Amino acid sequence: MPHNPSDSATGPDALERAFDAHHAMVFRTAYRVTGNAADAEDVLQTVFLRLAGRELAAEIIENPEGYLRRAAVNASLNLLELRSRKNIPLESAPEPHAGSDQRDLREVLRLAMATLGGRTAEMFALRFIEGHSNGEIAEMFGVSALVVGVTLHRARKQLQKEIKQLGGLK
């Protein structure tokens, strides 16, 4: 019986199946990180456009949800970092005040997260925005839970410093 490439996990229909199965999760993940629907849609498009130009790798096929969630977090953080470099230097970002609402604090956190390194920011977002355990994150990155714990501890310390500089913590 001849092999039909559209039946394989890496055939032309694989991307469409992945999109149908996971687009809502990618959008939600991006929305939680970016805080806005238009940015989340941009991230959704970016994630799947990146996949469209290549065959789906074994990593994607074996754990599509984990791979796509990480891709969404990474693309969201890239967007936030790009925006913070283009529009608002961290030093001149507006300072939240005592009467500011939770939305302002989330924006300060997003600005501060843009200063973290890629892998550190991904781990932080997966843990504290997406709610994954250290063990789950360790599995996604192929490291020990101890490495994740240390990375997250350092990320929290760095974020506290950045947020304090932005006026978000007293």
ChimeraX attribute file (.defattr): number of C-alpha atoms within 10 A of each C-alpha:
attribute: neighborCount
match mode: 1-to-1
recipient: residues
	/A:1	3
	/A:2	4
	/A:3	7
	/A:4	8
	/A:5	12
	/A:6	11
	/A:7	11
	/A:8	11
	/A:9	19
	/A:10	17
	/A:11	14
	/A:12	15
	/A:13	14
	/A:14	19
	/A:15	19
	/A:16	14
	/A:17	12
	/A:18	19
	/A:19	17
	/A:20	10
	/A:21	12
	/A:22	15
	/A:23	20
	/A:24	12
	/A:25	16
	/A:26	24
	/A:27	22
	/A:28	19
	/A:29	26
	/A:30	30
	/A:31	21
	/A:32	16
	/A:33	26
	/A:34	22
	/A:35	17
	/A:36	11
	/A:37	14
	/A:38	12
	/A:39	18
	/A:40	24
	/A:41	17
	/A:42	15
	/A:43	27
	/A:44	26
	/A:45	15
	/A:46	16
	/A:47	24
	/A:48	19
	/A:49	12
	/A:50	10
	/A:51	15
	/A:52	14
	/A:53	8
	/A:54	10
	/A:55	14
	/A:56	18
	/A:57	12
	/A:58	11
	/A:59	10
	/A:60	17
	/A:61	14
	/A:62	11
	/A:63	11
	/A:64	17
	/A:65	17
	/A:66	17
	/A:67	14
	/A:68	23
	/A:69	23
	/A:70	24
	/A:71	22
	/A:72	28
	/A:73	29
	/A:74	22
	/A:75	23
	/A:76	29
	/A:77	27
	/A:78	16
	/A:79	18
	/A:80	21
	/A:81	19
	/A:82	13
	/A:83	14
	/A:84	18
	/A:85	14
	/A:86	9
	/A:87	9
	/A:88	13
	/A:89	11
	/A:90	18
	/A:91	10
	/A:92	8
	/A:93	15
	/A:94	14
	/A:95	17
	/A:96	18
	/A:97	12
	/A:98	7
	/A:99	7
	/A:100	11
	/A:101	10
	/A:102	10
	/A:103	11
	/A:104	16
	/A:105	18
	/A:106	15
	/A:107	15
	/A:108	24
	/A:109	18
	/A:110	20
	/A:111	25
	/A:112	24
	/A:113	26
	/A:114	23
	/A:115	20
	/A:116	20
	/A:117	11
	/A:118	17
	/A:119	13
	/A:120	17
	/A:121	22
	/A:122	24
	/A:123	26
	/A:124	25
	/A:125	23
	/A:126	21
	/A:127	17
	/A:128	11
	/A:129	14
	/A:130	17
	/A:131	12
	/A:132	15
	/A:133	15
	/A:134	20
	/A:135	15
	/A:136	17
	/A:137	23
	/A:138	18
	/A:139	14
	/A:140	15
	/A:141	16
	/A:142	9
	/A:143	12
	/A:144	14
	/A:145	17
	/A:146	12
	/A:147	12
	/A:148	23
	/A:149	17
	/A:150	11
	/A:151	16
	/A:152	20
	/A:153	13
	/A:154	14
	/A:155	20
	/A:156	15
	/A:157	11
	/A:158	16
	/A:159	21
	/A:160	16
	/A:161	15
	/A:162	22
	/A:163	22
	/A:164	15
	/A:165	16
	/A:166	20
	/A:167	16
	/A:168	21
	/A:169	13
	/A:170	6
